[in-house]
Amino acid sequence: MSDSPARTRIYETPPDVRLCPIDQIADPGARNFVLQIRDAFFHGFVVRRGDQVHGFVDSCPHMGLPLSQKLDDYLTPRKDYIVCAWHGALFRPEDGVCVGGPCTGQRLRPWPVRVEDGWLKTGAKREG
């Protein structure tokens, strides 16, 4: 039995957190991010395709497990779908909808991210 307390997990992040320069994510590719916010932790990942980025909470809707078993390994070999490494569910990168596997029709929880001045940042694009 461990003496360490359980880590509190959160599912949203504050806006405008700089994550990394966009060129640090392969194109096409994906990257994992873990953010500590006070005493809690957020686990998410971003998929990049050209100028488009899509962020998701790292949790499969089927079992609640992280999608990847290896760091940053979220995409199929052809990089056309997000894949859950545990049960093989396939998700569209543009909207997180499951198109095959045990959770067909469900979707990944979106995590708003954007590119601004060459940086990947949290939060939706600001108007104005």
Buried (B, 14 or more C-beta within 10 A) or exposed (E): EEEEEEEEEBEEBEEEBEBEEBEEBEEBBBBBBEBEEEEEEBBBBBBBBEEEBBBBBBBBBBEEBBBBEEEBEBBEEEBEBBBBBBBEBBBBBEEBBBEEBBBEEBBBBEBBBBBEEEBBBBBEEEEE
